[in-house]
Amino acid sequence: MHDIRLIRDDPAAFDAGLARRGLEPQAAAILDLDTRHRALMTEAQTAQARRNEASKAIGAAKAARDEAAAAALMAEVSELKQRLPELEHEADASGSAIRDILSALPNIPAADVPEGEDEAGNVEVKRWGSPRDFAFAPKEHADFAPALGLDFETAARMSGARFAFLRGQIARLERALGQLMVDMQVAAGYTECATPLLVRDDAAYGTTQLPKFKDDLFQTTDGRWLISTSEMSLTNAVRETILGPSELPIRMTALTPCFRSEAGAAGRDTRGYIRQHQFWKVELVSIVAPEESDAELERKTLAAEAVLEALKLPYRRMLLCAGDMGFAARKTYDLEVWLPGQGAYREISSCSNCGDFQARRMDARYRPEGEKGTRFVHTLNGSGLAVGRTLVAVLENGQQEDGSVILPAALVPYMGGIDRLVPS
């Protein structure tokens, strides 16, 4: 959510930020509504004060036996009694209109975010590892992983497309990856959490999944939403709270299933395990003071990169341009892992600094040391990592010509000593 005071103070800067996102100017329309809303609020407050004043004056007029004055005052109170609900309704309607507009507008990019309309404008800032030289033509995971236990046909019979049924060694591998990731993030200073998988409207609104991304979510019959990422439940842990200075920073991680309808991804990654309706992910969420959020984004990104490096998976870090960032982000790094079957780097983690954008929607604040007032916290989130996509990367980078897969050494203790997957 945007701060209306900043729009009042510098509407040109606000519109310039939206323009970097490819959006038309909005400040004039917002400020027209804001002026109308504040005028209605002032009128309602003035009317209420006058009603209270006139009501008291009625008694004084009657005590003085001034029936004409009393009658006039009573008529005025009656008129104000009728007008006040109308004013309050109009004020509420104008306030809701402002909130609706602001809720539909994305965060303003940070100053150091590059210009660009789409992924072509993203900037590579780091590359780690070298793609393996294969003595044979490497395959995509969908072509050899079924023999290892990655079963799409069985899942499709019971659930439809974009689901998978994992058996045996590959099911254990997915579990091992999740456990390795959580252990590494806990060692990096994140507190492990087990969160609800269902949240209410206000929680989904707080982390910006509602209203804009409603079609990407699954909703239950009682109105709750299945989480598309545990960012939804982790970040909302501080909603409607005022934190003390000693409570920050807060760093949380969770390994959860995630559910996405993928409504906006028709035709993309229809083969294989890249884009599923149900998947596991390790999420990283930080709640920090505003002056700490830039450094926290770097810290979080390094924590995600550490997993890729432990698994010996080549990757690159991309600084997203203004036109390619997520709705709530003011700055984002994407980590892209090398997939030899595709001969391309593919996203495996997004780490974003949202500033106070989500905190305003959640009313999440802190009280700085020595100050009476409160400020909004800054929120950050990132994947550390998407487990299914990491599974794909491990399979494709470790594949052998006979269809087996050599596992990274870091996974062997989590696999009970198994260092190779073999077709069965």
C-alpha positions in Angstrom: 0.0 0.0 0.0 1.2 3.5 -0.8 1.5 6.3 1.6 -1.0 8.9 0.6 1.1 11.6 2.3 4.0 11.0 -0.1 1.7 11.3 -3.1 0.4 14.6 -1.7 4.0 15.8 -1.1 5.4 14.9 -4.5 2.8 13.6 -7.0 5.3 13.9 -9.9 7.7 11.5 -8.2 4.9 9.0 -7.6 3.8 9.2 -11.3 7.4 8.8 -12.4 7.8 5.7 -10.3 4.6 4.2 -11.9 5.9 5.1 -15.3 9.0 2.9 -14.7 6.5 0.1 -14.2 4.8 0.9 -17.5 1.8 2.5 -15.9 -0.1 5.7 -16.7 -0.1 8.7 -14.2 -2.4 8.2 -11.3 -1.6 11.0 -8.8 -4.1 13.6 -10.1 -7.0 11.2 -9.8 -5.9 10.0 -6.4 -5.5 13.5 -5.1 -8.9 14.6 -6.4 -10.5 11.8 -4.5 -8.3 12.6 -1.5 -9.4 16.2 -1.5 -13.0 15.2 -1.7 -12.6 12.6 1.1 -10.9 15.1 3.5 -13.5 17.7 2.8 -16.3 15.2 3.6 -14.5 14.2 6.8 -14.1 17.8 7.8 -17.7 18.5 7.1 -18.8 15.5 9.0 -16.7 16.4 12.0 -18.0 20.0 11.9 -21.6 18.8 11.6 -21.1 16.4 14.6 -19.6 19.2 16.7 -22.4 21.5 15.8 -25.0 18.9 16.6 -23.5 18.3 20.0 -23.3 22.1 20.6 -26.9 22.7 19.5 -28.2 19.8 21.6 -26.7 21.3 24.7 -28.1 24.7 23.7 -31.7 23.3 23.5 -31.7 22.7 27.3 -30.4 26.2 27.9 -33.0 27.8 25.7 -35.8 25.8 27.4 -34.5 26.8 30.8 -34.7 30.4 29.7 -38.2 29.8 28.4 -37.1 30.8 24.9 -39.3 28.4 23.0 -38.6 30.0 19.6 -34.8 29.5 20.0 -35.4 26.0 21.3 -37.6 25.1 18.4 -35.0 26.5 15.9 -32.3 24.5 17.6 -34.3 21.3 17.6 -35.0 21.7 13.9 -31.3 22.2 13.3 -30.4 19.1 15.3 -33.0 17.1 13.3 -31.5 18.3 10.0 -28.0 17.5 11.2 -29.1 14.1 12.4 -30.3 13.3 8.9 -27.3 14.8 7.1 -24.6 13.1 9.2 -25.2 9.5 8.0 -25.1 10.8 4.4 -21.8 12.6 5.0 -20.3 9.5 6.8 -21.5 7.3 3.9 -20.0 9.6 1.3 -16.7 9.8 3.3 -16.5 6.0 3.6 -17.2 5.6 -0.1 -14.5 8.1 -1.1 -12.0 6.5 1.4 -12.8 3.0 0.0 -12.3 4.3 -3.6 -8.8 5.6 -2.6 -7.9 2.3 -1.0 -9.1 0.4 -4.0 -6.9 2.5 -6.4 -3.9 2.3 -4.1 -4.4 -1.5 -3.6 -4.2 -2.1 -7.3 -1.0 -0.2 -7.9 2.4 -1.9 -7.6 5.3 -0.8 -5.4 7.6 2.0 -6.6 11.0 0.7 -7.8 14.1 1.6 -5.8 16.4 4.1 -7.3 19.0 1.5 -8.2 16.6 -0.8 -10.1 17.4 -0.8 -13.8 15.0 0.5 -16.4 13.2 -2.0 -18.6 9.9 -3.4 -19.7 10.4 -7.1 -19.3 13.0 -9.8 -18.6 15.1 -8.5 -21.5 16.0 -5.5 -19.2 17.3 -7.6 -16.3 21.0 -7.3 -15.4 23.3 -10.1 -14.5 25.3 -9.1 -11.5 26.9 -12.4 -10.5 27.6 -15.9 -11.9 28.8 -18.9 -10.0 30.1 -22.3 -11.2 30.6 -23.6 -14.8 28.1 -25.8 -16.6 29.3 -29.4 -16.9 30.7 -30.7 -20.1 28.7 -33.8 -21.1 30.1 -36.6 -23.1 26.6 -37.2 -24.4 23.6 -35.1 -25.2 22.0 -34.2 -21.9 18.2 -34.8 -21.6 15.5 -32.8 -19.9 14.3 -34.3 -16.7 10.9 -35.2 -18.1 12.5 -37.6 -20.5 14.5 -39.7 -18.0 13.1 -39.0 -14.5 10.0 -41.2 -14.9 12.3 -44.2 -14.7 13.6 -42.9 -11.4 10.1 -42.6 -9.9 8.8 -39.2 -11.1 5.3 -40.2 -12.3 3.1 -37.7 -14.1 0.5 -40.2 -15.5 -0.7 -41.5 -12.2 -1.1 -38.0 -10.8 -3.0 -36.9 -13.9 -5.5 -39.7 -13.5 -6.4 -38.5 -10.0 -5.7 -34.8 -10.1 -5.3 -33.6 -13.7 -2.4 -31.8 -15.3 0.4 -30.1 -13.4 0.6 -32.6 -10.6 3.2 -35.4 -9.9 3.3 -38.6 -8.0 6.8 -39.3 -6.6 7.9 -42.8 -5.6 10.9 -44.4 -3.8 14.3 -42.8 -4.3 13.0 -39.7 -6.0 10.4 -39.0 -3.2 13.2 -39.4 -0.7 15.4 -37.0 -2.7 12.7 -34.3 -2.6 12.4 -34.7 1.2 16.1 -34.7 1.6 16.4 -31.4 -0.4 13.8 -29.7 1.8 15.5 -30.9 5.0 18.9 -29.7 3.8 17.6 -26.3 2.9 15.8 -25.8 6.2 18.9 -26.9 8.1 21.1 -24.5 6.2 18.7 -21.6 6.7 18.4 -22.2 10.4 22.2 -22.2 10.6 22.1 -18.9 8.7 20.0 -17.4 11.5 16.4 -18.0 10.4 13.9 -19.4 12.9 12.2 -22.5 11.7 8.4 -22.2 11.7 5.4 -24.5 10.9 2.6 -22.3 9.6 -1.0 -22.6 8.6 -1.6 -23.6 5.0 -5.0 -21.8 4.9 -5.4 -18.1 5.5 -8.2 -15.6 5.5 -8.8 -12.6 3.2 -7.1 -10.1 5.3 -3.9 -12.1 5.4 -3.9 -12.7 1.7 -4.5 -8.9 1.2 -1.7 -8.1 3.6 0.9 -9.8 1.4 -0.7 -8.5 -1.8 -2.1 -11.8 -3.2 -5.5 -10.1 -2.9 -7.1 -8.5 -4.8 -4.9 -8.5 -7.8 -3.8 -12.2 -7.9 -7.1 -13.8 -6.8 -7.2 -16.0 -9.9 -3.8 -17.5 -9.1 -5.0 -18.9 -5.7 -7.1 -21.8 -4.7 -10.0 -21.0 -2.4 -11.8 -23.4 0.0 -15.6 -23.7 0.4 -15.4 -21.8 3.7 -13.7 -18.8 2.1 -10.1 -19.4 3.2 -7.2 -19.4 0.7 -4.6 -22.1 0.2 -1.2 -20.4 0.5 0.7 -19.9 -2.7 3.8 -19.4 -0.6 4.5 -19.5 3.1 5.4 -15.8 2.8 1.6 -15.3 3.2 1.6 -16.9 6.7 5.1 -16.0 7.8 4.9 -12.2 7.0 1.4 -12.0 8.6 2.9 -13.2 11.9 3.5 -9.5 12.6 0.2 -8.1 11.3 -1.5 -5.6 13.6 1.4 -5.5 16.0 3.8 -2.9 17.4 7.3 -4.4 17.8 9.9 -3.2 20.2 13.3 -2.2 18.9 14.9 -5.2 20.6 12.6 -7.5 18.6 14.1 -6.6 15.2 15.3 -8.1 13.0 13.0 -11.1 12.8 14.0 -13.9 10.4 11.8 -16.8 9.8 11.9 -19.9 7.5 9.4 -22.6 6.7 9.2 -25.7 4.5 5.6 -26.0 3.3 3.6 -27.2 0.4 2.4 -24.4 -1.8 -0.6 -24.2 -4.1 -1.0 -22.1 -7.3 -3.6 -22.2 -10.0 -1.0 -20.9 -12.5 -3.9 -19.0 -14.2 -1.4 -16.6 -15.7 0.9 -19.3 -17.0 -1.1 -21.0 -19.7 1.1 -23.0 -22.0 4.3 -22.4 -20.0 6.4 -25.4 -18.8 3.6 -27.9 -19.5 6.1 -30.7 -19.5 7.9 -31.9 -16.4 8.2 -30.7 -12.9 9.0 -27.0 -13.3 5.5 -25.4 -13.0 3.1 -27.4 -10.7 -0.2 -26.6 -9.0 1.3 -28.2 -5.8 4.9 -28.0 -4.8 7.3 -27.7 -1.8 9.3 -24.6 -1.1 11.5 -23.2 1.7 10.6 -19.6 2.3 12.7 -16.9 3.9 11.0 -13.9 5.5 12.6 -11.0 7.3 11.0 -8.1 9.3 13.5 -5.3 9.8 13.8 -1.6 10.5 13.8 0.5 7.3 17.5 1.4 7.5 18.4 -2.3 7.5 16.3 -3.5 4.6 18.9 -3.0 1.8 21.6 -4.9 3.6 19.0 -7.6 4.6 18.2 -8.2 0.9 21.8 -8.9 0.2 22.0 -11.2 3.3 18.9 -13.1 2.2 20.1 -13.6 -1.4 23.4 -14.9 -0.1 21.6 -17.4 2.1 19.7 -18.7 -0.9 22.8 -18.8 -3.0 24.6 -20.9 -0.3 22.2 -23.8 -1.0 23.0 -23.8 -4.7 26.7 -23.7 -4.0 26.4 -26.5 -1.5 24.7 -28.6 -4.2 27.4 -27.6 -6.8 24.7 -26.2 -9.1 25.8 -23.4 -11.5 23.7 -20.3 -11.2 23.5 -16.6 -11.9 22.1 -13.7 -10.0 19.9 -11.3 -11.9 18.8 -7.8 -10.8 15.3 -7.4 -12.1 14.4 -4.3 -14.1 11.5 -2.1 -13.1 9.1 -3.7 -15.6 9.8 -7.3 -14.5 9.6 -7.1 -10.7 6.8 -8.6 -8.7 3.8 -6.4 -7.6 5.0 -5.9 -4.0 8.7 -5.5 -4.6 10.8 -2.4 -4.7 13.9 -4.4 -5.6 14.4 -8.0 -6.5 17.2 -10.4 -7.2 16.3 -13.6 -9.2 18.6 -16.6 -8.9 18.6 -18.7 -12.1 20.0 -22.3 -12.0 21.6 -23.9 -15.0 19.5 -26.7 -16.6 21.6 -28.6 -19.1 18.6 -30.4 -20.6 17.2 -27.0 -21.6 20.6 -25.4 -22.2 19.4 -22.4 -20.2 19.3 -20.7 -16.8 15.9 -20.9 -15.2 14.6 -19.1 -12.1 14.8 -21.0 -8.9 14.5 -18.2 -6.3 13.3 -14.6 -6.1 14.5 -12.5 -3.2 12.7 -9.2 -2.8 12.7 -6.1 -0.6 9.1 -4.8 -0.3 9.9 -1.8 1.9 6.9 -0.8 3.9 4.5 -1.7 1.1 3.1 -4.9 2.8 3.5 -3.5 6.3 1.0 -0.7 5.6 -1.5 -3.2 4.4 -0.9 -5.3 7.6 -0.5 -2.4 10.0 2.8 -3.9 11.1 4.9 -1.3 13.1 7.8 -0.9 15.5 8.7 1.7 18.0 12.3 3.0 17.5 14.5 3.3 20.5 13.9 6.5 22.4 10.9 7.5 20.3 7.2 7.8 21.4 5.8 7.3 17.9 5.8 4.2 15.7 7.0 3.5 12.2 6.1 0.8 9.7 8.6 -2.1 9.4 10.1 -3.3 6.2 9.4 -6.8 4.9 11.5 -9.0 2.7 10.9 -12.5 1.3 12.7 -15.0 -0.8 12.9 -18.7 -1.7 15.6 -20.7 -0.1 14.8 -22.6 -2.4 11.9 -23.9 -4.5 12.3 -27.6 -3.8 10.8 -29.0 -7.0 12.9 -26.8 -9.2 16.0 -27.7 -7.2 15.1 -31.4 -7.7 15.0 -30.8 -11.4 18.4 -29.1 -11.3 20.0 -31.9 -9.3 18.6 -34.5 -11.8 19.6 -32.7 -15.0 23.1 -31.7 -13.8 23.8 -35.1 -12.3 22.4 -37.2 -15.1 24.5 -40.0 -16.5 24.3 -41.7 -20.0 22.8 -44.9 -18.5 19.9 -42.9 -16.9 21.3 -42.8 -13.4 21.9 -39.6 -11.5 24.9 -38.9 -9.3 23.9 -36.8 -6.2 25.8 -33.9 -4.7 27.8 -34.9 -1.7 25.9 -32.5 0.5 22.7 -34.6 0.0 24.3 -38.0 0.8 23.8 -37.8 4.6 20.2 -36.9 4.0 19.7 -39.8 1.7 21.0 -42.4 4.2 24.3 -42.8 2.3 22.7 -43.1 -1.2 24.9 -41.2 -3.6 23.3 -42.3 -6.9 19.7 -42.7 -8.2 19.3 -45.7 -10.6 16.5 -46.4 -13.0 14.1 -49.2 -12.0 
